[in-house]
């Protein structure tokens, strides 16, 4: 009888998973393209741990080499836990929550990323983008834009930089992934004399959300059921 009750509870727990999950990890990968047409050259990409320890002055110094001397396959890792910000930096924390059953209808907050890319600028000095956040706004979902966008926070210039367009979204349990094109946003275009909507790269993102409390309870019940089945275990 006890085993039957535990099995009933086990099945009930399995069917009542928490709807909302918290984003607790993930990886954004970016391939920039056509940056030479924007007057940029000699890309340097800063990754962990440097990207979350270097000051803005150090990153802006062209003598400071990045970890990756390229502008394709660039990793941006989701920030987790308590995030510090060295001088002149505005590194963002992760606050995103969502229901996998209705991703764009329920997503709130942001995914903060570790990663900054510096180019040599045709007019002198460096041009830096990064300390990104991934966010969603239904008001930006005008085809081909998906409503997802990357906002730059480097240097305290908080501006939607890339509208993510022609996006393929895949839901796998509590996980989701996105991939598509990066178009110059109207805000980025206005601030830097660019052309809005130009395709300047592509991206892919895969999330790693926290295990739900319900699933943790499921594991506990499974252990209890296993113990009850062993002779002499109370």
N, C-alpha and C positions, 0 to 999 in steps of 0.2 A: 504493500500500500504506500509506504514512504517513497519507494522508488517511483511509483506511478505519479505521486504528487510532484516530486522533483522533476520528472520528465515533463509534466504539464507546465510547470513554471519555466522550464528550459525552453519549451516551444513558444510560450507566451513572450518571453524575453526576446527571442530571436525575431519575432514578428513586430516588436515595438522598438525599433531602433530610433535613437535620437535623430530628429529631422535635420537639425542644424549642426554643422561641424565647424571647427576652427582650423584655419590654415596654419600649420605648424612647420612647414618646410616646403622646399621645391626648388626648381632650377629654371631660370630663364636663359635662353641662348639667342644671341643676336648675330646676324650677318649684315653689316652695313654695306651699302653699295653706292657708287656714284658720288662719293664724298669729294673727289677731286674737283667736280663741277661746283662744289660749294666753297672752293678755295682751301680745302683741307688736305694735309699730307702727313706722312710719317706717324701712323697711329701707334699709340702706346696704351695698353689696357691694364688697369690695376685690379687685381683680384685679391681675395683673402690670403693672408691676413693683412696685407699692406693697405688695402682699400679702406679698412676700418681703423687704421692707426695713423696714416699719414695726414698731415695738416694740408690745408688748401695751398699754402705757400710752397710746400714740398711738391705737391702734385703739379703746380703750375710751372715749376722750375724745369725747363726743357732738359736739364742735365740729369734729372731723376728718371731712370728708365722704368717703364712699365714691366709687368710680369709677362705679358704677351705682346709681341711687336707685330700685330696684325689687326685686321678689323672684321674678320670672319670667325665664326665659332667661338664667340666671346661669352664666357659664363658669368652670370649674375645670380648669386645664391640668395635665397630668401633669408632675411635677417630674423633671428629668433632670440628670445629672452630680452634682457635689458641691453639697449644699444647706447653706446657713448658716441660723442661727436667731437673729434679733434678740432682745433681752432680753424674757423672758416668753413667747416663742413656742416652739413645738415642731413646726416644719415637718418633714415626713416625706419621706424619699427613696423611690425606686422600686426594688423588688427582685423584681418578679413575673416568673415564668417559667411556661410552659405548653406542652402539646402540643395544637395545634389539632384533632387527631383525637379528643381526649378531654379537652375543656376542664376541666370540673369535677372529673374524676377525676385530673388531673395538676397543676392550678394550685397554685403555692406563692408565698409572699411577698405583697407588697402593691404597689398603685399609690398613690404619694403625690401629692397635689394642691396646687396653689397657689390659694388662694381662701378668704376669710373673709367671712361675712355678719354684720352687726350690726343689731339692732333696738333701739328704745327699749322698756324693760320697764315694765309697768304699776306695778311696785313701786319704780321709780326706777333710774336708771343704764342701762347697756346690757346686752343679752344677745347673746352672740356664739357662733357655731358655724362650724367650718371646720378648716383644716389637716387635711382628711379623708384617710383611706386607704380604698381599695376592697379588700375581702378576701373570701375564700370559706371557709365552714366547713360541711361536710356535716351537722354536728349541728344547724345552724339551718335546714336544708332541710325544714321542716314546712309543708305547704301552708296558705296561699298563698305563704309565704316560699320564696325560691329557694335560700337558703344564702349568697347574696351580701349584703353589708352595707357600710354606710359608717360608719366609726369616727371620732369627733371626737377631735382631739388639741390643739385650741386651749386655751391656758391650762394645759396639762398634765393636763387631765381626759380621760384616755384611756378612752372608753366607746363601745361600739357604739350609735350613735344612731338609724340608720334601717335597718330590715330591708327589703330590696328584694324586692318581691312581684309576682306576676302578670307575671313577666319573660319577654320575648321575646329569645332569644339567636340571633344569626346569625353563622355562620362563613364567612369569605370568604378563602380561602387561609390565610395566616398571621395575618390580622386577625380580630378578633371585635368584635361590638357587642352591647350590652345595652340594654333599655329596659323601663320598667315603673313601678310605684307605690312610694312611700316610706311605710312604716308605722313608727310610733313603736315602738322596740324595748322589750323588757321592762326592760333596764338603764336606758334613758333615762327610761322611765315611773317606775321606782322612785326614781331619783335626784331627779326634779323634780316629783313628784306628778301625773303625767300618766296617760293611759289607753293601755296597750299595745295595739298593733294598729290604732290609728286612722290613717287615710290622710291624710297632710299634704303630699302633693305627688307629683310624678313626675320621672323622670330619664331621660337617655339617655347612653350612653357608647360611644365608638368608639376602638379601639386602633390604634396604629401601631408594630408590633414591628420589631426590627432585621432587616436582611437576613441570612439564614442563611449560614454559611460555605460550605455546599454551593452556594448560588446564586452566591456570589462566585467559586467555582471554576468554575462553569458559564460565567460571563462570560469568565473567562480562557481556557478551552478554546475557546470560540467565537471569541475573538480570534486564538488560535493557528491554528485551522483556516482562518480568513480569510487570515491571513498566508501560510500554506503554499500556498494556491491562487494566490498572486500570483507570476508568473515572477520568478526571480532573488532571491526572499526565502528565506533559510535560517534 
